Amino acid sequence: MSRKMKDVVSENIDFRDDGRIKSLDVYAPQRVHFGIVIIALAMMAFGMVMLFSASMPNAYTSQGNAMYYVVHQGRFLLLGFVVAAVITFLPIKKFDKWPFFVAMYVMAVFLAILTRVMGSVINGSRRWIIIGGVSVQPSEFIKVAIVFFIAGYRSFVQRLRKQGKLQVNKVLSQETFDALIDITIPGGLVMFCLLIVVLQPHMSCFLILTAISGICFLCCGIPLRSWIRGGAMLLAVSVVIGGILYLSMAESEKKKLQKNFTHVVTRINIFTTMKSDDEEDQKANEDEMYQSNQSIIAIGSGGMRGVGFGNTRQKYMYLPEAHNDYVYSIICEELGFVGGVSVILLFWMFMLTGFLVSWQADSLFTRILTAGYTSLITLQAFLNIGVAIGAIPPTGITLPFFSFGGTANFFFMIAVGMILSVSRSGRKRKTIKLVV
């Protein structure tokens, strides 16, 4: 049977007594999961409308054009949409080759180092690279690359094991070797990349990368003994190398390193101050609390139905980053509880459909890819919403498809394209009995 026939006809064929085919099972045609398409398009459209409303005053004041942020975002989203469409109709198994995941990891490390060495400092953090007058945040690519690296690496290891190429003689040595391959080596590579990111410093990206990396590893089906042995070895190596590097640093470098993370303490103090009624526990001053307080005021002002689209007051320079980190607060002020819940429901539906595709995936590679990219988008969304409502400390995380950020939204579209590609060509296909 030819390859094209195998893509259509399964092995279950019934023959008549005279040798002719009586019935055969044919595979259902490959189709994109339209639920994800509709949800993604809804978030893009909703996000562009709310970005326009939230960004008008700031765009007109700083750029002299009320449409500046919307036009800038639209270009990146359109480019991301085109690339995602191309990825969707490429067979996902074409990406399941070792040169791809190696290249993605090398590029992620290279960009992380480049940002650390040559990046532009904005708001006290070195997270951006200026290319042709446009600021690009490499950490957004790193998020996509790390998920792809873990999926490709685990799939590569699985193929080698099926070929009997990762075997050693002694049982104890085999378990230790498996732990090295399963946890220590990939975990160490991921931690190395995360270390460069956190030194920028970019704590919010570090937290998201840590979370989605953990989710990807949990989807790998790694035995518990490998988790224990590999984790212990990774921890021991990390402590030894980290201790040596820290002790070998000059005092000036140690102070500089500690200074890089003072913003983390400040944000924790903001959160504890918001949650405490005791005046002795008020660790953050009014200036540090200003942004979080204005976010809560915006959300509370919206009530059930909001003050109306475009009628928010907080966007008129009262709430800093209204078009970026705190766009959800503007949504709640303008559209009220209904609008805020609608955004949450969109991301919940995206999460459920994404994990459904992951559950139906036909390979380890496609399962990890889908779970990782679904977790990336939804986790970042819920963290952003958590910051806006004061449920977690401020983190500087944007709301996917809603907040201003061309680089971020471009790579979110790449992630959506990967999920759609898995839904089309990487899911277990149903069979239909055809009677001849």
C-alpha positions as CSV (number, residue, x, y, z in Angstrom):
1,M,0.0,0.0,0.0
2,S,1.4,3.4,-1.0
3,R,2.1,6.1,1.6
4,K,-0.8,8.2,0.4
5,M,-3.1,5.3,0.8
6,K,-1.9,4.6,4.3
7,D,-2.8,8.2,5.2
8,V,-6.4,7.5,4.2
9,V,-7.0,3.8,4.7
10,S,-6.4,2.0,8.0
11,E,-5.3,-1.7,8.2
12,N,-8.8,-3.0,9.0
13,I,-10.1,-4.3,5.6
14,D,-12.8,-7.0,5.3
15,F,-12.9,-9.1,2.1
16,R,-15.8,-11.0,0.4
17,D,-15.6,-14.7,-0.4
18,D,-14.6,-13.8,-4.0
19,G,-11.7,-11.7,-2.8
20,R,-13.3,-8.3,-3.4
21,I,-13.3,-5.7,-0.6
22,K,-16.4,-5.8,1.5
23,S,-15.7,-2.9,3.8
24,L,-12.7,-0.9,5.0
25,D,-12.0,1.6,7.7
26,V,-10.9,5.0,6.5
27,Y,-9.3,7.7,8.6
28,A,-11.4,10.9,9.2
29,P,-9.9,13.8,7.3
30,Q,-7.4,16.1,9.0
31,R,-9.1,19.2,10.2
32,V,-8.0,22.2,12.2
33,H,-9.6,22.6,15.6
34,F,-12.0,25.5,14.8
35,G,-12.7,26.1,18.4
36,I,-9.2,27.3,19.0
37,V,-9.3,29.4,15.8
38,I,-12.5,31.1,16.9
39,I,-11.3,31.8,20.4
40,A,-7.9,33.1,19.2
41,L,-9.6,35.4,16.7
42,A,-12.1,36.6,19.3
43,M,-9.2,37.4,21.7
44,M,-7.3,39.3,19.0
45,A,-10.3,41.4,18.0
46,F,-11.4,42.1,21.5
47,G,-7.8,42.9,22.5
48,M,-7.4,45.4,19.7
49,V,-10.6,47.2,20.5
50,M,-9.7,47.5,24.2
51,L,-6.1,48.4,23.4
52,F,-7.4,51.3,21.3
53,S,-9.6,52.6,24.1
54,A,-6.9,52.2,26.8
55,S,-4.0,53.6,24.8
56,M,-5.5,56.7,23.2
57,P,-4.5,59.4,25.7
58,N,-1.0,58.0,26.2
59,A,-0.5,57.5,22.5
60,Y,-1.6,61.1,21.7
61,T,0.5,62.6,24.4
62,S,3.7,60.7,23.8
63,Q,3.5,60.0,20.1
64,G,1.1,62.7,18.7
65,N,-1.1,60.0,17.2
66,A,-4.0,58.4,19.1
67,M,-3.7,55.3,16.9
68,Y,0.0,54.7,17.4
69,Y,-0.1,51.7,19.7
70,V,-3.0,50.1,17.8
71,V,-1.3,50.4,14.4
72,H,2.0,49.1,15.9
73,Q,0.3,46.2,17.5
74,G,-1.7,45.4,14.4
75,R,1.4,45.1,12.3
76,F,2.9,42.5,14.6
77,L,-0.4,40.6,15.0
78,L,-0.9,40.5,11.2
79,L,2.6,39.2,10.7
80,G,2.1,36.6,13.4
81,F,-1.2,35.6,11.9
82,V,0.4,34.9,8.5
83,V,3.2,32.9,10.1
84,A,0.8,31.0,12.3
85,A,-1.4,30.2,9.2
86,V,1.7,28.8,7.4
87,I,2.7,26.7,10.5
88,T,-0.9,25.4,10.8
89,F,-0.8,23.7,7.4
90,L,2.7,22.3,7.8
91,P,2.8,18.7,9.1
92,I,3.8,19.0,12.7
93,K,6.1,16.0,12.5
94,K,8.3,17.9,10.1
95,F,9.5,19.8,13.2
96,D,10.2,16.7,15.2
97,K,13.9,16.5,14.3
98,W,17.0,17.1,16.4
99,P,18.4,20.0,14.4
100,F,15.3,22.0,15.1
101,F,15.3,21.8,18.9
102,V,19.1,22.2,19.1
103,A,18.8,25.4,16.9
104,M,16.0,26.7,19.1
105,Y,17.9,26.2,22.3
106,V,21.1,27.7,20.9
107,M,19.2,30.8,19.6
108,A,17.5,31.2,23.0
109,V,20.7,31.2,24.9
110,F,22.4,33.5,22.3
111,L,19.6,36.0,22.6
112,A,19.6,35.8,26.4
113,I,23.3,36.5,26.5
114,L,23.1,39.2,23.9
115,T,20.3,41.0,25.9
116,R,22.4,40.7,29.1
117,V,25.5,42.2,27.4
118,M,24.1,44.6,24.8
119,G,20.4,45.1,25.7
120,S,18.8,48.5,26.3
121,V,17.9,49.4,29.9
122,I,14.3,50.5,30.3
123,N,12.7,51.0,33.7
124,G,15.8,49.6,35.4
125,S,15.9,46.3,33.5
126,R,18.0,45.2,30.6
127,R,15.4,43.3,28.6
128,W,15.2,44.9,25.2
129,I,17.2,45.0,22.0
130,I,16.7,47.8,19.5
131,I,16.5,46.6,15.9
132,G,15.8,49.2,13.2
133,G,14.4,51.6,15.8
134,V,12.0,49.0,17.1
135,S,12.4,47.6,20.6
136,V,12.3,43.8,20.6
137,Q,12.1,41.6,23.8
138,P,14.0,38.4,23.2
139,S,12.5,36.8,26.3
140,E,9.3,36.3,24.4
141,F,11.1,34.1,21.9
142,I,12.8,32.3,24.7
143,K,9.5,31.2,26.2
144,V,8.5,29.6,22.8
145,A,11.9,28.1,22.3
146,I,12.2,26.4,25.7
147,V,8.9,24.6,25.2
148,F,10.0,23.5,21.7
149,F,13.4,22.4,23.1
150,I,11.9,20.2,25.8
151,A,9.4,18.6,23.4
152,G,12.1,17.9,20.8
153,Y,14.6,16.6,23.3
154,R,12.2,14.2,24.9
155,S,11.0,12.9,21.5
156,F,14.6,12.4,20.4
157,V,15.4,10.5,23.6
158,Q,12.3,8.3,23.1
159,R,13.4,7.4,19.6
160,L,16.9,6.5,20.7
161,R,15.4,4.2,23.5
162,K,13.2,2.5,21.0
163,Q,16.3,1.8,18.9
164,G,18.1,0.4,22.0
165,K,20.8,3.0,21.9
166,L,20.6,4.2,25.5
167,Q,21.4,1.0,27.3
168,V,24.1,0.2,29.8
169,N,25.1,-3.1,31.4
170,K,24.4,-2.7,35.2
171,V,20.9,-2.1,36.6
172,L,22.0,0.5,39.0
173,S,24.1,2.3,36.4
174,Q,21.1,2.1,34.0
175,E,18.8,3.9,36.5
176,T,21.4,6.6,37.1
177,F,22.1,7.0,33.4
178,D,18.3,7.3,32.7
179,A,18.0,9.9,35.5
180,L,20.8,11.9,33.8
181,I,19.2,11.7,30.4
182,D,15.6,12.4,31.7
183,I,16.2,15.1,34.3
184,T,19.7,16.3,35.0
185,I,20.9,17.1,31.4
186,P,17.7,18.8,30.1
187,G,17.0,20.4,33.5
188,G,20.5,21.8,33.6
189,L,20.3,23.2,30.1
190,V,17.0,24.9,30.9
191,M,18.3,26.2,34.2
192,F,21.3,27.7,32.4
193,C,19.0,29.7,30.1
194,L,16.8,30.7,33.0
195,L,19.8,32.0,34.9
196,I,20.8,34.4,32.2
197,V,17.2,35.6,32.0
198,V,16.9,36.3,35.7
199,L,20.2,38.2,35.7
200,Q,18.8,40.8,33.3
201,P,16.9,41.0,35.7
202,H,13.6,39.6,34.3
203,M,11.9,37.9,37.2
204,S,8.5,37.6,35.7
205,C,9.8,35.8,32.6
206,F,11.9,33.6,34.9
207,L,8.8,32.6,36.9
208,I,6.8,31.8,33.7
209,L,9.6,29.8,32.2
210,T,10.1,27.8,35.4
211,A,6.3,27.0,35.5
212,I,5.9,26.0,31.9
213,S,9.1,24.0,31.9
214,G,7.8,22.1,34.9
215,I,4.5,21.5,33.1
216,C,6.4,20.2,30.0
217,F,8.5,17.8,32.1
218,L,5.4,16.5,33.9
219,C,3.9,15.7,30.4
220,C,7.0,13.6,29.5
221,G,6.0,10.5,31.5
222,I,9.3,10.3,33.3
223,P,9.5,7.6,36.0
224,L,9.5,8.7,39.6
225,R,13.0,7.1,40.2
226,S,14.4,9.4,37.5
227,W,12.8,12.4,39.1
228,I,14.3,11.6,42.4
229,R,17.8,10.6,41.2
230,G,18.0,13.2,38.5
231,G,16.6,16.0,40.6
232,A,19.1,15.2,43.4
233,M,22.0,15.3,41.0
234,L,20.8,18.5,39.4
235,L,20.4,20.2,42.8
236,A,23.8,19.1,44.0
237,V,25.5,20.4,40.8
238,S,23.6,23.6,40.9
239,V,24.5,24.3,44.6
240,V,28.2,23.5,44.0
241,I,28.6,25.6,40.9
242,G,26.4,28.4,42.2
243,G,28.3,28.5,45.5
244,I,31.7,28.6,43.7
245,L,30.6,31.4,41.4
246,Y,29.2,33.5,44.2
247,L,32.2,33.1,46.5
248,S,34.6,34.0,43.7
249,M,32.7,37.2,43.0
250,A,34.1,40.5,44.2
251,E,32.1,42.4,46.9
252,S,31.2,45.1,44.4
253,E,29.7,42.5,42.1
254,K,27.8,40.9,44.9
255,K,26.3,44.3,45.9
256,K,25.4,44.9,42.2
257,L,23.7,41.5,42.0
258,Q,21.7,42.1,45.2
259,K,20.7,45.6,43.9
260,N,19.3,43.9,40.8
261,F,16.7,42.2,42.9
262,T,15.6,45.1,45.1
263,H,12.5,45.5,42.9
264,V,11.4,42.0,43.9
265,V,11.4,43.0,47.6
266,T,9.5,46.2,46.7
267,R,6.8,44.3,44.9
268,I,6.4,41.8,47.7
269,N,6.1,44.7,50.2
270,I,3.4,46.3,48.0
271,F,1.4,43.0,48.1
272,T,1.8,42.5,51.9
273,T,0.8,46.2,52.5
274,M,-2.3,45.8,50.4
275,K,-3.4,42.7,52.3
276,S,-2.6,44.0,55.8
277,D,-4.7,46.4,58.0
278,D,-2.0,46.7,60.6
279,E,-0.2,50.0,60.3
280,E,3.0,48.3,61.6
281,D,3.0,46.0,58.5
282,Q,2.8,48.9,56.0
283,K,6.2,48.3,54.3
284,A,5.5,50.1,51.1
285,N,5.0,53.9,50.8
286,E,2.2,55.7,48.9
287,D,4.3,56.1,45.7
288,E,5.1,52.4,45.5
289,M,1.4,51.6,46.2
290,Y,0.1,54.1,43.6
291,Q,-0.2,51.8,40.6
292,S,-1.8,48.9,42.4
293,N,-4.2,51.2,44.2
294,Q,-5.3,52.9,40.9
295,S,-5.8,49.4,39.4
296,I,-8.2,48.5,42.2
297,I,-10.0,51.8,41.9
298,A,-10.5,51.3,38.1
299,I,-11.9,47.8,38.7
300,G,-14.1,48.9,41.5
301,S,-15.4,51.9,39.4
302,G,-16.7,49.6,36.7
303,G,-19.4,47.9,38.8
304,M,-21.5,45.3,37.1
305,R,-21.8,46.8,33.6
306,G,-19.0,49.4,33.5
307,V,-18.9,53.1,32.8
308,G,-19.1,52.5,29.1
309,F,-16.7,51.8,26.3
310,G,-14.2,54.7,26.0
311,N,-15.5,56.4,29.2
312,T,-12.8,55.3,31.6
313,R,-11.0,57.9,33.7
314,Q,-8.0,55.9,34.8
315,K,-6.5,55.9,31.3
316,Y,-6.0,59.6,31.4
317,M,-2.6,59.3,33.1
318,Y,-4.0,58.2,36.5
319,L,-3.1,54.5,36.0
320,P,0.4,54.0,34.7
321,E,0.8,51.3,32.0
322,A,-3.0,51.4,31.3
323,H,-2.4,50.1,27.8
324,N,0.2,47.5,28.9
325,D,0.3,45.6,32.2
326,Y,-3.0,47.0,33.5
327,V,-5.2,46.8,30.4
328,Y,-7.4,44.4,32.3
329,S,-8.2,47.1,34.8
330,I,-9.4,49.4,32.0
331,I,-11.6,46.6,30.6
332,C,-13.2,46.1,34.0
333,E,-13.8,49.9,34.4
334,E,-15.3,50.3,31.0
335,L,-17.2,47.0,30.6
336,G,-17.6,46.2,34.3
337,F,-17.9,42.7,35.9
338,V,-19.4,41.4,32.6
339,G,-16.4,42.4,30.6
340,G,-13.9,41.2,33.1
341,V,-15.5,37.8,33.3
342,S,-15.7,37.6,29.5
343,V,-11.9,37.9,29.3
344,I,-11.4,35.2,31.9
345,L,-13.9,32.9,30.1
346,L,-12.1,33.4,26.8
347,F,-8.8,32.2,28.3
348,W,-10.5,29.4,30.2
349,M,-12.0,28.1,26.9
350,F,-8.6,28.4,25.2
351,M,-7.0,26.4,28.0
352,L,-9.7,23.7,27.9
353,T,-9.5,23.3,24.1
354,G,-5.7,23.4,24.1
355,F,-5.4,20.7,26.7
356,L,-8.1,18.7,24.9
357,V,-5.8,18.7,21.8
358,S,-2.9,17.7,24.0
359,W,-4.9,14.8,25.4
360,Q,-5.6,13.6,21.8
361,A,-2.0,14.1,20.6
362,D,-0.6,11.1,18.8
363,S,3.0,11.5,20.0
364,L,5.1,12.6,22.9
365,F,6.4,15.6,20.9
366,T,2.9,16.9,20.0
367,R,1.6,16.3,23.5
368,I,4.4,18.4,25.2
369,L,4.2,21.1,22.5
370,T,0.5,21.6,22.9
371,A,0.5,21.5,26.7
372,G,3.4,23.8,26.9
373,Y,2.1,26.5,24.6
374,T,-1.4,26.3,26.1
375,S,0.1,26.7,29.5
376,L,2.2,29.6,28.4
377,I,-0.7,31.7,27.1
378,T,-3.2,30.9,29.9
379,L,-0.7,31.1,32.8
380,Q,0.5,34.5,31.6
381,A,-3.1,35.7,31.3
382,F,-4.1,34.6,34.7
383,L,-1.0,36.0,36.3
384,N,-1.7,39.3,34.7
385,I,-5.3,39.3,35.9
386,G,-4.1,38.3,39.4
387,V,-1.8,41.3,39.5
388,A,-4.6,43.7,38.3
389,I,-7.0,42.5,41.0
390,G,-4.3,42.5,43.7
391,A,-4.4,38.7,44.2
392,I,-0.6,38.3,43.6
393,P,2.4,40.8,43.8
394,P,3.0,43.0,40.8
395,T,5.1,41.1,38.2
396,G,5.1,43.2,35.0
397,I,3.4,40.4,33.0
398,T,1.4,41.4,30.0
399,L,-2.1,40.1,29.1
400,P,-1.8,38.0,25.8
401,F,-3.5,39.6,22.8
402,F,-4.8,42.5,24.9
403,S,-1.7,44.3,26.3
404,F,0.5,46.4,24.0
405,G,3.6,44.5,23.0
406,G,4.4,43.6,19.4
407,T,7.1,41.0,20.1
408,A,5.0,39.2,22.7
409,N,1.9,39.0,20.6
410,F,3.8,37.9,17.5
411,F,5.2,34.9,19.4
412,F,1.9,34.2,21.0
413,M,0.6,33.8,17.5
414,I,3.4,31.4,16.7
415,A,2.4,29.3,19.8
416,V,-1.2,29.3,18.6
417,G,0.0,28.2,15.1
418,M,1.8,25.3,16.7
419,I,-1.2,24.2,18.6
420,L,-3.4,24.4,15.5
421,S,-0.8,22.4,13.5
422,V,-1.0,19.7,16.2
423,S,-4.8,19.8,16.0
424,R,-4.6,19.3,12.3
425,S,-1.8,16.7,11.8
426,G,-0.8,15.6,15.2
427,R,-3.9,14.2,16.8
428,K,-5.1,10.6,16.9
429,R,-7.5,10.2,13.9
430,K,-10.9,8.6,14.2
431,T,-11.8,5.9,11.7
432,I,-15.0,5.6,9.6
433,K,-16.2,2.2,8.3
434,L,-16.9,2.5,4.6
435,V,-19.0,-0.3,3.0
436,V,-18.1,-0.9,-0.7
